[in-house]
């Protein structure tokens, strides 16, 4: 049984502008590069989905709070049956709220994107603020097919 658990954490300086976004995204790319190298089930489309979720969580913290203070990744399980949880902590106790759907609006769709891409997401209170997290399952080798192209193996 190939079961692994790996945790990465990155401290950010709270900044209510985009100052926390780029360092966090750079760190996320590094974590995903490590996962791609160590797990054959990690595909580029899945990696892109994770990066989009991370970007949305960080951007929400930058836009609606004093800024993100921490970015965490937890990878559990082995190839094809694992999952990755991404968590962004900020100093605001106010939970995020999904805005009413308005396709004409250019922004305000971040939580809907997270809901579509993640298996589940949520919020937990932490001392001095909150953590918003999202979990994505690793792609199953059965779903990948030959050369990761999809279809039956």
N, C-alpha and C positions, 0 to 999 in steps of 0.2 A: 504494500500500500504506500503510494507516494503522496504523503501529506506534508506540506510545508506551510509555515506561517512566517511572514516577513513584514516588518513594520518600518516605514520611513517617516521621518518628521522634519519639518522645515519651519523655522521661526521667521515671521515677517514683522516688519514695523508697521503698526497701524497707520494708514494714510488714506483719507477719504477721497483721494483722487485715484488715478490709475497706477500709483507708485507700487502698490502691492501686486498688481497684475502680472507684469513682466517677470519679476523674480520668481513668482509662484509658477508661472507657465514654464519657465526655463527649468525649474526643479522637476516639474511634472514630466517634461520631455526626458530628463535624465532617468527618472524612475521607470518610465515606460521603455526606454532603451535597455535598461537592465532586465526588464521582464521579457522583452522580445528575445534577448540573447539567451535567457535561461528557460524559456518555455515555448516549445514549438507551436502551441495552440494560439499564441498571440498573433493576430493578423493586423494588417494596416487599417482596415475599416474599423476594427474594434479599438485600436489605438486612437484613431481619429475621434471615435465616439467618446472615449475617456477624456481626451483633451478638450472636447467641446463641453463636457460636463464640468470639468475643472475650471475652464474659462468662465462658464456661467456662474458657478458658485463664487469664484473670486470676484468677478465683476459685480455681482449682487452685494457682496460685502464692501467693495470699494464705493459703490453708489449709494447704498442705503444705511451704512453704519460708519463709525469712525475708521473702518478699514480692517482687513484681515490681519490676524496676529499669528496664525499657525495654519499649516497645511499638512495633513496626515494621509498616508496611504497604508492600507493593510491588505496584503495579499495572502489569501488562505487557500490551501489545497494544491493539488498537482495539476498536471496537464489535462485540459479538457473537463475538469470538474471543479476548478477553482473559482474564486471570485475576488474582485478588487473593490475595496471600500475606500472612497475618497472623502475627506472631511475638511471643512474650512471653519476655523474658529474666529469669532470676532467679539469685540467688547460690548455689543448691544444685546440686551435681553429680549428684544422684540423679535418674534419669529417672522420669517418671510411669509408673504401672502401672495397667492396667485391672483393676478389681476384678471378682470373679465376679458374674454377673448375679443380682440378687435384687430382683424387682419390689416386694417388701414394704418394701424399704429406701428411705428418703426421699432419701438422697444417695448419692454414689459412682457416678453414671452419666455424669459429665462427659465422659470420653474416648469413651464409646459415642456420645454426642450428637455430638461432634466427628467421629468416624468416619463417622457417617451423613450429616452435612451437607457435609463437605469431600471433595474429590476425592482428596486424600491429606494425610497429616500425618506429622510426625516430630520427632525430637529431635536436636540437635547440641550437642556440648560446645563451650563458649567459655571464654576465660580468666575465671576467677572464677565459673563456674557452667555454666548450660546455656540453650539457647533451644528452646522448643517452638513449632513452626510448623504452620500449616494453610493449604492452598491451595484456593480455590473458583473455579471457572470462571464467567465472566460468562454470563448467560443468552444463548442464541442468539436472534437475531430470528426465526428459523424456528420456534422453540419458543413464541415470544410470541404470534404471530398478530396480528390486528387489535386495536389499542388495548391491546396487552399482555395480552390475555385468555386466551391459550393457543390451541392449535389451529393449523391450517395458515394460512400467510400468504396 
